[in-house]
Every structure is written in C-alpha cells, then in structure tokens.
C-alpha cells in the first residue's frame, strides 16, 4: 500500500493544521498516513523517522516534511531512496535552533521541551548538502516566508519541481489550496507537476 510519512516542523506536532488536513485527505482516499511525534532531539527524531520509513518499501513511500520536517524529509529521502514533498523546508536548521535554547513550549499542546546546545551538532550531522536525484522531490515554497529565507531552498532544489506560493507565509495559511495536489503526488509516483494548473495563492 502506498504510504505517506508526515514530518511536522520545529516545536510543532502531528496535529498541526497541515498534518490534520493531509491526514483527512489521505483517509478519504483510503491511503495509509503516518505522523510520528518528532518533538525530540534531532538524533532521537532521526531514529524515529528511519524506523518508520524502513517499515515501507521505498517505492511505496512518500515523505512529506514541513520546515524542520522538510530538512528531515530530505535527509531520509537521500538515505533510503524514497520520494519527498518539502513544504518551506529548512536548509540550515542549526542556524536558527540556537535562538531557542532552554525550555520551550510546543505549539498547540502546552508540552514543555528542553532545547540543548547539542541540537546544533546533531542537525549538522544530518545535513545533505546536495541531492542525488532532483526529480525525487516536489517543493512548495512561500515567497513571503517570515521565518526562513525561501531562496535557500529554492537554490538547493532548483532542479526539482517547485511551486512558489507568492506572498505566502511560513505555515502556508492557504494550504487547503494545495492539500489535494500533495496527496495526488503521494498517490501517484508518475505524476508530473504542472505549475500552470495550480490554484492561485490569494
């Protein structure tokens, strides 16, 4: 069975808005959807992700990652050879994680977590400076991202199918417009993204 593994962003949760929209769309189609809780150290998160990914043949798996989850998705796609959808992916997450050292609250849950200095080293160890097969990736980027510089991901994935959400924000507030497209891509390995057919991000 085709399976989607959703990786949420930093200090977020599997019950984020994007995660819940994708889960509902997958359930409506009868597709398998996995969404582990990754509010862990990068080393622990990568272990959880790899364990979940290895339970599915790479040809049947698509990893969808948002923000830090997009960084993880790029790492696991290179590691096992599956496809990936990256939504405003972080390219250098170690550059911002140092601004969150200490106790932090997970958005929408109230859960407390401790961000340590070692997070930076652990994230660097997961870095994939280049990608081997650009067509393996589909990238959704908001040009109005207030958290990350979208140009970094645009440069890294410049040979991959990319959709620019003009003026969109980091969380992709208009994600309802794209959830079916993402699910289509997860369902059909042969799908070719036609940017001319995409909904306008207004």
MDAnalysis code that builds the backbone (N, CA, C; Angstrom):
import MDAnalysis as mda
import numpy as np

u = mda.Universe.empty(606, n_residues=202, atom_resindex=np.repeat(np.arange(202), 3), trajectory=True)
u.add_TopologyAttr("name", ["N", "CA", "C"] * 202)
u.add_TopologyAttr("resid", np.arange(1, 203))
u.add_TopologyAttr("resname", ["UNK", "UNK", "UNK", "UNK", "UNK", "UNK", "UNK", "UNK", "UNK", "UNK", "UNK", "UNK", "UNK", "UNK", "UNK", "UNK", "UNK", "UNK", "UNK", "UNK", "UNK", "UNK", "UNK", "UNK", "UNK", "UNK", "UNK", "UNK", "UNK", "UNK", "UNK", "UNK", "UNK", "UNK", "UNK", "UNK", "UNK", "UNK", "UNK", "UNK", "UNK", "UNK", "UNK", "UNK", "UNK", "UNK", "UNK", "UNK", "UNK", "UNK", "UNK", "UNK", "UNK", "UNK", "UNK", "UNK", "UNK", "UNK", "UNK", "UNK", "UNK", "UNK", "UNK", "UNK", "UNK", "UNK", "UNK", "UNK", "UNK", "UNK", "UNK", "UNK", "UNK", "UNK", "UNK", "UNK", "UNK", "UNK", "UNK", "UNK", "UNK", "UNK", "UNK", "UNK", "UNK", "UNK", "UNK", "UNK", "UNK", "UNK", "UNK", "UNK", "UNK", "UNK", "UNK", "UNK", "UNK", "UNK", "UNK", "UNK", "UNK", "UNK", "UNK", "UNK", "UNK", "UNK", "UNK", "UNK", "UNK", "UNK", "UNK", "UNK", "UNK", "UNK", "UNK", "UNK", "UNK", "UNK", "UNK", "UNK", "UNK", "UNK", "UNK", "UNK", "UNK", "UNK", "UNK", "UNK", "UNK", "UNK", "UNK", "UNK", "UNK", "UNK", "UNK", "UNK", "UNK", "UNK", "UNK", "UNK", "UNK", "UNK", "UNK", "UNK", "UNK", "UNK", "UNK", "UNK", "UNK", "UNK", "UNK", "UNK", "UNK", "UNK", "UNK", "UNK", "UNK", "UNK", "UNK", "UNK", "UNK", "UNK", "UNK", "UNK", "UNK", "UNK", "UNK", "UNK", "UNK", "UNK", "UNK", "UNK", "UNK", "UNK", "UNK", "UNK", "UNK", "UNK", "UNK", "UNK", "UNK", "UNK", "UNK", "UNK", "UNK", "UNK", "UNK", "UNK", "UNK", "UNK", "UNK", "UNK", "UNK", "UNK", "UNK", "UNK", "UNK", "UNK", "UNK", "UNK", "UNK", "UNK"])
u.atoms.positions = np.array([
    [0.843, -1.198, 0.000],
    [0.000, 0.000, 0.000],
    [0.880, 1.251, 0.000],
    [0.508, 2.227, -0.817],
    [1.231, 3.488, -0.813],
    [1.045, 4.170, 0.546],
    [2.133, 4.689, 1.069],
    [2.145, 5.248, 2.424],
    [2.791, 6.627, 2.413],
    [2.217, 7.528, 3.177],
    [2.796, 8.854, 3.371],
    [3.256, 8.989, 4.808],
    [4.480, 9.455, 4.978],
    [5.040, 9.713, 6.301],
    [5.160, 11.216, 6.460],
    [4.358, 11.791, 7.362],
    [4.349, 13.248, 7.560],
    [5.259, 13.635, 8.715],
    [6.163, 14.588, 8.453],
    [7.118, 15.064, 9.445],
    [6.839, 16.537, 9.746],
    [6.360, 16.807, 10.943],
    [5.981, 18.171, 11.315],
    [7.208, 19.031, 11.587],
    [6.974, 20.314, 11.792],
    [8.052, 21.269, 11.984],
    [8.523, 21.399, 13.426],
    [9.459, 22.310, 13.619],
    [10.081, 22.555, 14.916],
    [9.060, 23.073, 15.924],
    [9.020, 22.450, 17.098],
    [8.095, 22.805, 18.180],
    [6.636, 22.725, 17.742],
    [6.375, 21.871, 16.741],
    [5.009, 21.626, 16.288],
    [4.627, 20.209, 16.711],
    [3.601, 19.650, 16.069],
    [3.154, 18.309, 16.444],
    [2.442, 17.655, 15.265],
    [2.193, 16.339, 15.345],
    [1.454, 15.668, 14.277],
    [0.052, 16.243, 14.072],
    [-0.454, 16.967, 15.082],
    [-1.797, 17.539, 14.982],
    [-1.766, 18.990, 14.503],
    [-0.695, 19.360, 13.835],
    [-0.653, 20.690, 13.231],
    [-1.725, 20.784, 12.149],
    [-2.023, 21.999, 11.740],
    [-3.077, 22.201, 10.743],
    [-2.772, 21.467, 9.441],
    [-1.545, 21.597, 8.937],
    [-1.190, 20.906, 7.698],
    [-1.289, 19.397, 7.875],
    [-0.801, 18.913, 9.021],
    [-0.861, 17.484, 9.279],
    [-2.282, 16.953, 9.296],
    [-3.198, 17.680, 9.928],
    [-4.582, 17.227, 10.020],
    [-5.283, 17.295, 8.668],
    [-4.982, 18.325, 7.885],
    [-5.562, 18.417, 6.540],
    [-5.092, 17.260, 5.667],
    [-3.805, 16.956, 5.736],
    [-3.271, 15.847, 4.942],
    [-3.826, 14.510, 5.420],
    [-3.937, 14.344, 6.722],
    [-4.482, 13.101, 7.261],
    [-5.908, 12.878, 6.768],
    [-6.731, 13.918, 6.823],
    [-8.120, 13.794, 6.377],
    [-8.194, 13.449, 4.889],
    [-7.348, 14.079, 4.084],
    [-7.344, 13.806, 2.645],
    [-6.899, 12.370, 2.360],
    [-5.898, 11.911, 3.079],
    [-5.441, 10.539, 2.883],
    [-6.500, 9.535, 3.314],
    [-7.134, 9.785, 4.445],
    [-8.172, 8.871, 4.918],
    [-9.338, 8.805, 3.943],
    [-9.681, 9.954, 3.349],
    [-10.770, 9.979, 2.368],
    [-10.437, 9.139, 1.137],
    [-9.162, 9.000, 0.840],
    [-8.720, 8.227, -0.333],
    [-8.365, 6.786, 0.014],
    [-8.421, 6.449, 1.301],
    [-8.048, 5.106, 1.720],
    [-6.552, 4.858, 1.682],
    [-5.763, 5.934, 1.840],
    [-4.309, 5.829, 1.818],
    [-3.745, 5.803, 3.237],
    [-2.648, 5.086, 3.406],
    [-2.010, 4.977, 4.718],
    [-1.246, 6.265, 5.025],
    [-1.390, 6.757, 6.246],
    [-0.785, 8.029, 6.658],
    [-0.166, 7.859, 8.025],
    [1.125, 8.097, 8.122],
    [1.852, 8.017, 9.389],
    [2.346, 9.404, 9.773],
    [2.260, 9.736, 11.058],
    [2.700, 11.059, 11.507],
    [3.262, 10.944, 12.924],
    [4.546, 10.599, 13.048],
    [5.146, 10.466, 14.377],
    [5.361, 11.815, 15.052],
    [5.414, 11.781, 16.367],
    [5.742, 12.974, 17.150],
    [7.262, 13.128, 17.146],
    [7.740, 14.256, 16.609],
    [9.172, 14.475, 16.457],
    [9.709, 15.560, 17.380],
    [8.960, 15.896, 18.414],
    [9.452, 16.891, 19.373],
    [10.441, 16.191, 20.294],
    [11.603, 15.906, 19.707],
    [12.676, 15.158, 20.339],
    [13.990, 15.804, 19.931],
    [15.088, 15.324, 20.446],
    [16.372, 15.779, 19.941],
    [16.503, 15.334, 18.486],
    [17.312, 16.021, 17.667],
    [17.476, 15.600, 16.272],
    [17.903, 14.150, 16.125],
    [18.789, 13.674, 16.986],
    [19.221, 12.277, 16.921],
    [18.054, 11.349, 17.186],
    [17.265, 11.641, 18.225],
    [16.117, 10.799, 18.537],
    [15.077, 10.863, 17.422],
    [14.828, 12.072, 16.896],
    [13.855, 12.235, 15.822],
    [14.273, 11.457, 14.580],
    [15.555, 11.532, 14.226],
    [16.020, 10.819, 13.038],
    [15.880, 9.310, 13.205],
    [16.086, 8.800, 14.414],
    [15.906, 7.369, 14.671],
    [14.445, 6.960, 14.488],
    [13.520, 7.788, 15.003],
    [12.082, 7.511, 14.868],
    [11.684, 7.525, 13.395],
    [12.169, 8.530, 12.657],
    [11.837, 8.667, 11.243],
    [12.352, 7.471, 10.451],
    [13.594, 7.092, 10.684],
    [14.189, 5.996, 9.925],
    [13.487, 4.679, 10.224],
    [13.103, 4.469, 11.466],
    [12.384, 3.243, 11.819],
    [11.042, 3.182, 11.099],
    [10.320, 4.318, 11.078],
    [9.023, 4.348, 10.388],
    [9.199, 4.169, 8.886],
    [10.214, 4.839, 8.308],
    [10.433, 4.777, 6.862],
    [10.824, 3.382, 6.414],
    [11.629, 2.707, 7.206],
    [12.110, 1.384, 6.809],
    [11.030, 0.305, 6.904],
    [9.880, 0.660, 7.480],
    [8.775, -0.302, 7.545],
    [7.990, -0.354, 6.241],
    [8.351, 0.515, 5.279],
    [7.648, 0.609, 3.997],
    [8.684, 0.514, 2.878],
    [8.446, -0.272, 1.829],
    [9.377, -0.281, 0.699],
    [9.528, 1.129, 0.128],
    [10.751, 1.569, -0.183],
    [10.965, 2.945, -0.658],
    [10.092, 3.330, -1.841],
    [9.790, 2.379, -2.712],
    [8.967, 2.675, -3.878],
    [7.519, 2.949, -3.557],
    [7.098, 2.616, -2.344],
    [5.715, 2.844, -1.924],
    [5.592, 3.985, -0.927],
    [6.701, 4.636, -0.631],
    [6.717, 5.655, 0.425],
    [6.982, 7.051, -0.138],
    [6.198, 8.016, 0.353],
    [6.494, 9.428, 0.126],
    [6.567, 10.103, 1.490],
    [7.648, 10.811, 1.733],
    [7.807, 11.550, 2.983],
    [7.438, 13.006, 2.730],
    [6.538, 13.542, 3.541],
    [6.134, 14.946, 3.440],
    [6.641, 15.662, 4.682],
    [7.460, 16.687, 4.487],
    [8.031, 17.383, 5.629],
    [7.837, 18.879, 5.551],
    [7.496, 19.486, 6.681],
    [7.285, 20.930, 6.761],
    [8.362, 21.563, 7.631],
    [9.030, 22.598, 7.116],
    [10.031, 23.348, 7.867],
    [11.171, 22.432, 8.334],
    [11.387, 22.265, 9.631],
    [12.406, 21.324, 10.084],
    [12.079, 19.917, 9.594],
    [10.795, 19.603, 9.525],
    [10.388, 18.308, 8.972],
    [10.812, 18.151, 7.524],
    [10.879, 19.272, 6.788],
    [11.367, 19.234, 5.418],
    [12.852, 18.916, 5.356],
    [13.605, 19.434, 6.309],
    [15.027, 19.095, 6.428],
    [15.185, 17.598, 6.671],
    [14.405, 17.071, 7.624],
    [14.453, 15.638, 7.906],
    [14.018, 14.824, 6.691],
    [13.002, 15.297, 5.987],
    [12.494, 14.563, 4.814],
    [13.557, 14.458, 3.732],
    [14.309, 15.542, 3.508],
    [15.395, 15.494, 2.540],
    [16.469, 14.502, 2.951],
    [16.759, 14.466, 4.243],
    [17.764, 13.530, 4.758],
    [17.333, 12.083, 4.538],
    [16.083, 11.753, 4.905],
    [15.657, 10.347, 4.806],
    [15.452, 9.940, 3.355],
    [15.039, 10.872, 2.481],
    [14.886, 10.547, 1.061],
    [16.230, 10.168, 0.450],
    [17.282, 10.896, 0.828],
    [18.623, 10.562, 0.345],
    [19.124, 9.262, 0.975],
    [18.723, 9.014, 2.196],
    [19.204, 7.831, 2.932],
    [18.620, 6.538, 2.370],
    [17.306, 6.524, 2.059],
    [16.686, 5.262, 1.650],
    [16.170, 5.261, 0.215],
    [16.129, 6.423, -0.443],
    [15.736, 6.457, -1.833],
    [14.247, 6.604, -2.098],
    [13.485, 7.132, -1.134],
    [12.057, 7.369, -1.352],
    [11.840, 8.763, -1.938],
    [10.601, 9.080, -2.276],
    [10.268, 10.421, -2.757],
    [9.913, 11.320, -1.573],
    [9.929, 12.639, -1.828],
    [9.653, 13.576, -0.736],
    [8.945, 14.822, -1.242],
    [8.039, 15.321, -0.423],
    [7.411, 16.628, -0.620],
    [7.939, 17.524, 0.487],
    [8.519, 18.644, 0.110],
    [9.119, 19.554, 1.084],
    [8.341, 20.867, 1.098],
    [7.806, 21.223, 2.255],
    [6.994, 22.421, 2.402],
    [7.784, 23.441, 3.216],
    [8.207, 24.525, 2.570],
    [9.062, 25.516, 3.224],
    [10.151, 24.842, 4.063],
    [10.966, 23.992, 3.423],
    [11.945, 23.226, 4.203],
    [13.088, 24.078, 4.729],
    [13.521, 23.770, 5.942],
    [14.730, 24.381, 6.481],
    [15.928, 23.764, 5.768],
    [16.877, 24.576, 5.382],
    [18.102, 24.092, 4.745],
    [19.257, 24.066, 5.746],
    [19.300, 25.052, 6.635],
    [20.346, 25.132, 7.663],
    [19.688, 25.325, 9.036],
    [18.986, 24.311, 9.540],
    [18.236, 24.497, 10.795],
    [19.111, 24.796, 11.999],
    [20.375, 24.387, 11.951],
    [21.271, 24.702, 13.067],
    [21.472, 26.207, 13.229],
    [21.162, 26.974, 12.169],
    [21.348, 28.423, 12.239],
    [20.267, 29.096, 13.075],
    [19.082, 28.465, 13.180],
    [18.031, 29.097, 13.988],
    [17.777, 28.400, 15.312],
    [18.171, 27.131, 15.433],
    [17.841, 26.403, 16.659],
    [18.558, 27.001, 17.870],
    [19.699, 27.638, 17.639],
    [20.428, 28.233, 18.768],
    [19.658, 29.389, 19.402],
    [18.682, 29.933, 18.670],
    [17.865, 31.013, 19.229],
    [16.787, 30.486, 20.176],
    [16.677, 29.159, 20.298],
    [15.614, 28.562, 21.116],
    [16.159, 27.711, 22.254],
    [17.396, 27.954, 22.649],
    [17.979, 27.162, 23.724],
    [17.188, 27.348, 25.017],
    [17.089, 26.254, 25.762],
    [16.341, 26.293, 27.011],
    [14.977, 25.649, 26.873],
    [14.136, 25.863, 27.857],
    [12.800, 25.256, 27.855],
    [11.882, 25.996, 26.884],
    [11.201, 25.236, 26.043],
    [10.281, 25.795, 25.060],
    [8.935, 25.080, 25.148],
    [7.903, 25.745, 24.667],
    [6.558, 25.173, 24.677],
    [6.184, 24.755, 23.265],
    [5.685, 23.533, 23.137],
    [5.254, 23.022, 21.836],
    [3.942, 23.695, 21.450],
    [3.898, 24.252, 20.243],
    [2.723, 24.977, 19.779],
    [1.471, 24.097, 19.824],
    [0.414, 24.643, 20.439],
    [-0.885, 23.986, 20.415],
    [-1.061, 22.858, 21.406],
    [-0.019, 22.514, 22.162],
    [-0.134, 21.394, 23.093],
    [0.171, 21.774, 24.536],
    [0.996, 22.813, 24.730],
    [1.406, 23.190, 26.076],
    [2.529, 22.339, 26.621],
    [2.957, 21.339, 25.866],
    [4.035, 20.458, 26.293],
    [5.353, 21.232, 26.362],
    [6.161, 20.956, 27.390],
    [7.438, 21.630, 27.571],
    [8.576, 20.712, 27.100],
    [9.532, 21.295, 26.378],
    [10.701, 20.540, 25.933],
    [11.949, 21.382, 26.186],
    [13.086, 20.706, 26.326],
    [14.347, 21.387, 26.587],
    [15.221, 21.311, 25.335],
    [15.555, 22.472, 24.769],
    [16.434, 22.546, 23.606],
    [17.849, 22.794, 24.102],
    [18.771, 21.900, 23.777],
    [20.143, 21.990, 24.278],
    [21.109, 22.432, 23.172],
    [22.301, 22.842, 23.586],
    [23.315, 23.288, 22.630],
    [23.719, 22.172, 21.669],
    [23.558, 20.921, 22.091],
    [23.979, 19.796, 21.247],
    [23.059, 19.605, 20.034],
    [21.890, 20.266, 20.042],
    [20.996, 20.154, 18.884],
    [21.718, 20.609, 17.610],
    [22.514, 21.662, 17.721],
    [23.200, 22.199, 16.537],
    [24.113, 21.148, 15.915],
    [24.907, 20.481, 16.723],
    [25.805, 19.444, 16.213],
    [25.019, 18.288, 15.592],
    [23.961, 17.868, 16.275],
    [23.167, 16.747, 15.777],
    [22.530, 17.075, 14.427],
    [22.063, 18.298, 14.253],
    [21.460, 18.688, 12.981],
    [22.500, 18.729, 11.866],
    [23.675, 19.245, 12.165],
    [24.732, 19.283, 11.153],
    [25.094, 17.880, 10.676],
    [25.028, 16.909, 11.566],
    [25.358, 15.536, 11.193],
    [24.326, 14.936, 10.236],
    [23.137, 15.522, 10.169],
    [22.088, 15.033, 9.270],
    [22.041, 15.810, 7.956],
    [22.938, 16.751, 7.779],
    [22.890, 17.606, 6.595],
    [23.158, 16.816, 5.310],
    [22.407, 17.164, 4.271],
    [22.640, 16.624, 2.922],
    [22.895, 17.831, 2.027],
    [24.156, 18.242, 1.862],
    [24.464, 19.470, 1.127],
    [23.956, 19.480, -0.305],
    [23.898, 18.302, -0.918],
    [23.401, 18.218, -2.294],
    [22.458, 17.030, -2.414],
    [21.659, 17.018, -3.471],
    [20.719, 15.920, -3.681],
    [21.125, 15.148, -4.923],
    [20.841, 13.855, -4.920],
    [21.304, 12.992, -5.998],
    [20.328, 12.915, -7.165],
    [19.025, 12.903, -6.871],
    [18.014, 12.764, -7.922],
    [16.970, 13.863, -7.721],
    [17.120, 15.021, -8.368],
    [16.191, 16.139, -8.148],
    [14.729, 15.795, -8.409],
    [14.462, 14.905, -9.355],
    [13.073, 14.569, -9.682],
    [12.383, 13.803, -8.566],
    [13.147, 13.382, -7.571],
    [12.574, 12.664, -6.427],
    [11.813, 13.611, -5.504],
    [12.010, 14.923, -5.682],
    [11.459, 15.915, -4.756],
    [10.414, 16.797, -5.431],
    [9.403, 17.166, -4.663],
    [8.432, 18.194, -5.035],
    [8.453, 19.222, -3.912],
    [8.705, 20.485, -4.243],
    [8.952, 21.512, -3.224],
    [7.922, 22.629, -3.316],
    [7.314, 22.958, -2.181],
    [6.332, 24.038, -2.075],
    [6.952, 25.151, -1.238],
    [7.134, 26.329, -1.833],
    [7.823, 27.429, -1.159],
    [6.966, 28.680, -1.112],
    [6.918, 29.308, 0.045],
    [6.214, 30.581, 0.209],
    [7.208, 31.720, 0.048],
    [6.925, 32.637, -0.872],
    [7.852, 33.746, -1.093],
    [7.760, 34.811, -0.008],
    [6.742, 34.726, 0.843],
    [6.617, 35.660, 1.956],
    [6.962, 35.027, 3.290],
    [7.693, 33.921, 3.255],
    [8.075, 33.200, 4.477],
    [8.769, 34.155, 5.451],
    [8.175, 34.312, 6.637],
    [8.694, 35.244, 7.629],
    [9.677, 34.586, 8.596],
    [9.874, 33.274, 8.457],
    [10.755, 32.530, 9.363],
    [12.051, 32.118, 8.675],
    [11.952, 31.589, 7.462],
    [13.111, 31.106, 6.720],
    [13.282, 31.894, 5.420],
    [14.508, 31.952, 4.937],
    [14.791, 32.568, 3.638],
    [14.492, 31.534, 2.561],
    [13.366, 31.707, 1.856],
    [12.934, 30.708, 0.885],
    [13.932, 30.534, -0.258],
    [14.777, 31.527, -0.473],
    [15.762, 31.430, -1.555],
    [16.755, 30.290, -1.311],
    [17.045, 29.977, -0.049],
    [17.979, 28.893, 0.245],
    [17.448, 27.561, -0.288],
    [16.183, 27.259, -0.002],
    [15.592, 26.023, -0.503],
    [15.419, 26.077, -2.017],
    [15.108, 27.258, -2.537],
    [14.946, 27.402, -3.980],
    [16.257, 27.085, -4.702],
    [17.370, 27.513, -4.124],
    [18.672, 27.219, -4.735],
    [19.013, 25.729, -4.621],
    [18.784, 25.148, -3.457],
    [19.151, 23.745, -3.244],
    [18.347, 22.811, -4.138],
    [17.055, 23.127, -4.311],
    [16.169, 22.244, -5.071],
    [15.791, 22.855, -6.416],
    [16.699, 23.636, -6.991],
    [16.385, 24.381, -8.214],
    [16.069, 23.478, -9.397],
    [16.532, 22.229, -9.385],
    [16.261, 21.308, -10.478],
    [15.059, 20.418, -10.208],
    [14.444, 20.580, -9.051],
    [13.265, 19.784, -8.690],
    [11.993, 20.538, -9.061],
    [10.877, 19.814, -9.261],
    [9.594, 20.505, -9.439],
    [9.307, 21.375, -8.220],
    [9.051, 22.665, -8.454],
    [8.821, 23.595, -7.358],
    [7.585, 24.422, -7.640],
    [6.858, 24.723, -6.588],
    [5.702, 25.610, -6.666],
    [5.959, 26.774, -5.730],
    [5.881, 27.981, -6.241],
    [6.053, 29.163, -5.416],
    [4.690, 29.715, -5.026],
    [4.443, 29.789, -3.733],
    [3.217, 30.390, -3.212],
    [3.527, 31.866, -3.030],
    [3.151, 32.667, -3.993],
    [3.512, 34.086, -3.992],
    [2.924, 34.797, -2.773],
    [3.830, 35.349, -1.947],
    [3.392, 36.084, -0.767],
    [2.939, 35.214, 0.380],
    [2.975, 33.889, 0.199],
    [2.520, 33.002, 1.263],
    [3.420, 33.054, 2.481],
    [2.903, 32.672, 3.642],
    [3.672, 32.729, 4.883],
    [4.307, 31.371, 5.195],
    [5.040, 31.313, 6.306],
    [5.784, 30.103, 6.627],
    [4.870, 28.907, 6.847],
    [3.756, 29.119, 7.520],
    [2.875, 27.988, 7.795],
    [1.988, 27.617, 6.613],
    [2.067, 28.386, 5.541],
    [1.240, 28.185, 4.338],
    [-0.242, 28.214, 4.742],
    [-0.695, 29.394, 5.123],
    [-2.062, 29.560, 5.599],
    [-3.099, 29.132, 4.570],
    [-2.707, 29.166, 3.291],
    [-3.634, 28.769, 2.224],
    [-3.426, 27.307, 1.828],
    [-2.953, 26.483, 2.755],
    [-2.596, 25.107, 2.404],
    [-3.776, 24.301, 1.873],
    [-5.002, 24.694, 2.229],
    [-6.175, 23.991, 1.694],
    [-6.138, 23.932, 0.170],
    [-5.530, 24.941, -0.443],
    [-5.471, 25.003, -1.904],
    [-4.517, 23.961, -2.491],
    [-3.631, 23.438, -1.666],
    [-2.577, 22.557, -2.168],
    [-2.654, 21.137, -1.611],
    [-3.527, 20.893, -0.641],
    [-3.530, 19.588, 0.020],
    [-3.864, 18.462, -0.959],
    [-4.773, 18.701, -1.897],
    [-5.101, 17.652, -2.865],
    [-3.934, 17.379, -3.796],
    [-3.235, 18.432, -4.194],
    [-2.074, 18.262, -5.061],
    [-1.003, 17.429, -4.365],
    [-0.737, 17.728, -3.094],
    [0.255, 16.958, -2.344],
    [-0.182, 15.498, -2.246],
    [-1.459, 15.263, -1.952],
    [-1.963, 13.893, -1.851],
    [-1.906, 13.185, -3.204],
    [-2.184, 13.917, -4.276],
    [-2.065, 13.339, -5.621],
    [-0.639, 12.857, -5.870],
    [0.316, 13.680, -5.484],
    [1.725, 13.342, -5.683],
    [2.103, 12.111, -4.849],
    [1.584, 12.040, -3.637],
    [1.858, 10.885, -2.784],
    [1.236, 9.607, -3.352],
    [0.103, 9.752, -4.016],
    [-0.619, 8.593, -4.527],
    [-0.070, 8.073, -5.841],
    [0.544, 8.956, -6.633],
    [0.927, 8.593, -7.999],
    [2.401, 8.930, -8.254],
    [3.271, 7.922, -8.260],
    [4.705, 8.174, -8.489],
    [4.997, 8.775, -9.862],
    [4.084, 8.588, -10.797],
    [4.315, 9.083, -12.156],
    [3.768, 10.498, -12.374],
    [3.149, 11.067, -11.340],
    [2.533, 12.387, -11.507],
    [3.569, 13.441, -11.850],
    [3.291, 14.200, -12.897],
    [4.144, 15.331, -13.274],
    [3.451, 16.620, -12.833],
    [4.131, 17.420, -12.028],
    [3.553, 18.657, -11.535],
    [3.511, 19.683, -12.660],
    [2.316, 20.171, -12.961],
    [2.134, 21.197, -13.982],
    [1.819, 22.511, -13.269],
    [2.810, 23.381, -13.175],
    [2.608, 24.607, -12.402],
    [1.529, 25.499, -12.996],
    [1.276, 25.391, -14.288],
    [0.254, 26.229, -14.906],
    [-1.148, 25.853, -14.440],
    [-1.289, 24.645, -13.897],
    [-2.602, 24.179, -13.453],
    [-2.850, 24.398, -11.969],
    [-1.901, 25.034, -11.279],
    [-2.027, 25.181, -9.833],
    [-2.991, 26.299, -9.469],
    [-3.649, 26.171, -8.305],
    [-4.537, 27.246, -7.854],
    [-3.754, 28.476, -7.463],
    [-4.355, 29.612, -7.632],
    [-3.697, 30.865, -7.244],
    [-3.666, 30.984, -5.734],
    [-2.587, 31.510, -5.207],
    [-2.431, 31.685, -3.746],
    [-2.838, 33.104, -3.392],
    [-4.123, 33.308, -3.211],
    [-4.610, 34.653, -2.881],
    [-5.083, 34.697, -1.454],
])
